[in-house]
Amino acid sequence: MRPVLLLTLLLSSACATGTALAQSGSNWVDPPAKSGPSAGGERAKPAAKPGPRFEAAKPGPRFEVEPGARAPHRAAAPSPARRETHRHDRTRAAEMRRARRAAIRERAREQGYAHTARTERALERPAPPTARMARSEPDPRFSDWAVTARRLSLDYLDSVSAPNGAMLASAPRFYGSTVRFHGRVMSAGALLAEKLRFARRWPERRYEPQGEPRVACDGPSATCLVRVVHDFTALSPSRGARSQGIAELTLTVSFADGAPVIVSESSRVLSRAGA
């Protein structure tokens, strides 16, 4: 047994010496055998761990930044000339506002003065008499007068269109004792003579009203003014003459004596056929 033991020791010693010689002749050193976790092993592992650059490459969550949360942009300081311009603009705007307010106050003051003056004048003006107020109100007779005057004017035009004998016979019932005929004041007899001359000059006549007559009545004078636009045609076979066109007849009808009569008559030609 001892020789075997001794031989084993010798072999082990030889192997150890060869290994030491082999390592001394080379720069390479065998790594230590793997063992359980130790402090040295823990220090060697960080090189294999993913570095921060791999973390930066990962798509991280995107955060939307609210407009109000932005970092304020610091503008460049305005130049002295710009500051002076801004100050001048603000001063001018303030002056304009003050001027507008002053104008508004002045207008309000003037309106107040005007209203006060009108009120004082109204208080100082004497009240109209009762009789004057009564005359300013519509006369209840006007409606009856207007109807009567309108009918009288239309009847008069019909009489002018009648034959000579009928026209001259009906003329006295239309007129008062005195008449203003085309600006001339004449008696009823003189007016009938004027109508006779007209009938002989134009023996054939036709007068047609255009629409309703216009009537305006006056209470103090007890009269109504009537205006009638009418077509007219007048013929004279013996002379071979013809007159045709449109005219306006103006009559003043008086109710002073109760019965309506014409106290004024005039007419004017508005247009003539063929003119």
C-alpha positions in Angstrom: 0.0 0.0 0.0 2.7 2.5 0.8 4.4 2.2 -2.6 1.1 2.9 -4.3 0.5 5.9 -2.1 3.8 7.3 -2.7 3.4 6.9 -6.4 0.1 8.7 -6.3 1.7 11.6 -4.4 4.5 11.8 -6.9 2.1 11.9 -9.8 0.0 14.6 -8.2 3.1 16.6 -7.5 4.3 16.2 -11.1 0.9 17.3 -12.5 0.8 20.4 -10.3 4.4 21.3 -11.3 3.5 20.9 -15.0 0.5 23.0 -14.7 2.4 25.8 -12.9 5.1 25.7 -15.6 2.5 25.9 -18.4 0.8 28.9 -16.9 4.1 30.7 -16.2 5.0 30.3 -19.9 1.8 31.9 -21.1 -0.2 35.1 -20.3 -3.5 33.4 -20.2 -5.0 32.5 -16.9 -7.7 29.9 -16.5 -10.9 31.5 -15.4 -12.1 30.5 -12.0 -14.5 27.7 -11.8 -18.2 28.7 -11.7 -19.6 28.7 -8.3 -22.6 30.2 -6.5 -23.2 33.9 -6.6 -20.5 36.0 -5.1 -19.4 39.6 -4.9 -16.9 39.2 -7.7 -19.4 37.5 -10.0 -21.9 40.3 -9.4 -19.4 42.9 -10.4 -18.7 41.2 -13.7 -22.3 41.0 -14.9 -23.1 44.7 -15.5 -21.3 44.6 -18.9 -23.9 42.1 -20.1 -26.9 44.1 -18.8 -28.7 46.3 -21.4 -27.3 49.8 -21.2 -29.2 53.0 -21.1 -29.0 53.3 -24.9 -31.3 50.3 -25.3 -33.8 52.0 -22.9 -33.7 55.2 -25.0 -34.4 53.2 -28.2 -37.7 51.9 -26.7 -40.7 53.9 -27.8 -41.8 55.6 -24.7 -45.3 57.1 -24.1 -45.9 60.4 -25.7 -47.4 63.2 -23.6 -49.4 65.9 -25.2 -48.5 69.3 -23.9 -51.3 71.7 -23.2 -51.0 75.1 -25.0 -51.2 76.8 -21.7 -48.4 74.6 -20.3 -45.8 75.7 -22.9 -42.9 77.5 -21.7 -43.5 81.2 -22.3 -41.7 82.6 -25.3 -39.8 85.5 -24.2 -40.1 88.2 -26.9 -37.4 90.7 -27.6 -37.8 93.9 -25.6 -39.5 96.6 -27.8 -37.3 99.5 -28.9 -37.7 102.9 -27.3 -39.3 104.2 -30.5 -42.0 101.5 -30.5 -42.6 102.1 -26.8 -43.1 105.8 -27.5 -45.5 104.9 -30.4 -47.6 102.7 -28.1 -47.7 105.3 -25.4 -48.8 107.9 -28.0 -51.5 105.6 -29.3 -52.9 104.9 -25.8 -52.9 108.6 -25.0 -54.7 109.4 -28.2 -57.3 106.7 -27.6 -57.9 107.9 -24.1 -58.4 111.5 -25.4 -60.9 110.3 -28.0 -62.9 108.4 -25.4 -62.9 111.5 -23.2 -64.0 113.7 -26.2 -66.9 111.2 -27.0 -68.1 111.2 -23.4 -68.0 115.0 -23.3 -69.9 115.2 -26.6 -72.6 112.8 -25.2 -72.9 114.8 -22.1 -73.2 118.0 -24.1 -75.9 116.6 -26.3 -77.8 115.4 -23.3 -77.5 118.8 -21.7 -78.7 120.5 -24.9 -81.7 118.1 -25.3 -82.6 118.8 -21.6 -82.4 122.6 -22.2 -84.6 122.2 -25.4 -87.1 120.1 -23.6 -87.3 122.6 -20.8 -87.7 125.5 -23.2 -90.5 123.7 -25.1 -92.3 122.9 -21.8 -92.0 126.5 -20.6 -93.3 127.8 -24.0 -96.2 125.4 -23.8 -97.0 126.5 -20.3 -96.8 130.2 -21.3 -98.9 129.8 -24.5 -102.5 130.7 -23.7 -105.1 128.0 -24.1 -107.3 128.4 -27.3 -110.8 129.6 -26.7 -113.6 127.1 -26.6 -115.1 128.4 -29.8 -111.8 127.9 -31.7 -111.5 124.4 -30.4 -115.1 123.6 -31.5 -114.3 124.9 -35.0 -111.2 122.7 -35.3 -113.4 119.6 -34.8 -115.0 118.0 -37.9 -118.3 119.5 -38.7 -121.0 116.9 -38.7 -122.6 118.6 -41.7 -119.5 117.9 -43.9 -120.5 114.4 -44.9 -124.0 115.4 -46.1 -122.6 118.4 -47.9 -120.0 116.4 -49.7 -122.5 113.9 -50.9 -124.8 116.6 -52.1 -122.1 118.6 -53.8 -120.7 115.5 -55.6 -124.2 114.7 -56.9 -124.8 118.3 -58.0 -121.5 118.4 -60.0 -122.3 115.1 -61.9 -125.8 116.3 -62.7 -124.4 119.5 -64.0 -122.1 117.6 -66.4 -125.1 115.6 -67.7 -127.0 118.9 -68.3 -124.1 120.3 -70.4 -124.2 117.1 -72.5 -127.9 117.5 -73.2 -129.3 119.3 -76.3 -129.3 123.1 -76.3 -132.9 123.6 -75.2 -132.6 121.1 -72.3 -129.3 122.6 -71.2 -130.6 126.2 -71.1 -133.8 125.2 -69.3 -132.0 123.4 -66.5 -129.2 126.0 -66.0 -131.1 128.3 -63.5 -131.6 125.5 -61.0 -127.8 125.0 -60.7 -126.7 128.6 -60.0 -127.3 131.2 -57.3 -128.3 134.8 -58.0 -124.6 135.9 -58.4 -121.9 133.7 -59.9 -118.1 134.0 -60.4 -117.7 132.6 -63.9 -114.1 132.0 -65.0 -113.0 134.9 -62.8 -115.8 137.3 -63.7 -118.6 138.1 -61.3 -122.0 138.2 -63.1 -125.7 137.8 -62.5 -127.7 134.8 -63.2 -129.1 136.5 -66.3 -125.7 137.4 -67.7 -124.5 133.8 -67.1 -127.5 132.4 -69.1 -126.5 134.6 -72.0 -123.0 133.3 -71.8 -124.3 129.7 -71.8 -126.5 130.4 -74.9 -123.5 131.7 -76.9 -121.6 128.5 -75.9 -124.5 126.2 -77.0 -124.8 127.9 -80.4 -121.0 127.7 -81.0 -120.9 124.0 -80.1 -124.4 122.5 -80.6 -123.2 118.9 -80.0 -121.4 118.2 -76.7 -120.4 115.2 -74.7 -118.9 115.4 -71.2 -118.0 112.2 -69.3 -116.4 112.3 -65.8 -113.3 110.3 -65.1 -113.8 108.7 -61.7 -115.4 110.3 -58.7 -115.3 114.0 -58.0 -113.0 115.3 -55.2 -114.8 117.3 -52.6 -113.5 119.5 -49.7 -115.9 121.4 -47.4 -115.4 124.5 -45.2 -117.7 125.0 -42.2 -117.4 128.8 -41.7 -118.3 129.6 -45.3 -120.7 126.7 -45.6 -119.2 125.8 -49.0 -117.7 122.8 -50.7 -115.0 122.9 -53.4 -115.6 120.2 -56.1 -113.0 119.2 -58.7 -114.0 116.8 -61.6 -111.7 115.5 -64.3 -113.7 114.7 -67.5 -113.4 113.8 -71.1 -115.1 116.3 -73.5 -116.1 116.3 -77.1 -117.7 119.3 -78.8 -118.8 119.4 -82.5 -120.1 122.1 -84.8 -121.4 120.5 -88.1 -122.1 123.9 -89.7 -118.5 125.0 -89.2 -116.9 121.5 -89.6 -115.1 122.1 -86.2 -114.3 119.6 -83.5 -112.8 120.0 -80.1 -111.8 117.0 -78.0 -109.6 116.3 -75.0 -109.5 116.1 -71.2 -110.4 119.0 -68.8 -110.9 119.7 -65.1 -114.0 121.4 -63.9 -113.9 123.3 -60.6 -117.1 124.3 -58.8 -117.8 126.0 -55.5 -121.1 124.9 -54.1 -122.7 127.0 -51.3 -125.0 125.7 -48.6 -125.4 129.2 -46.9 -129.1 129.5 -47.9 -129.9 125.8 -47.3 -130.3 124.6 -50.9 -127.0 123.8 -52.7 -126.2 126.2 -55.6 -123.1 126.9 -57.7 -121.5 130.2 -56.8 -118.2 129.8 -58.7 -117.3 127.9 -61.9 -114.0 127.6 -63.8 -112.4 125.0 -66.0 -109.0 124.3 -67.7 -108.0 122.0 -70.5 -105.5 119.3 -69.4 -104.9 117.9 -72.9 -106.3 118.0 -76.4 -106.7 115.1 -78.8 -104.1 115.2 -81.5 -102.0 117.8 -79.7 
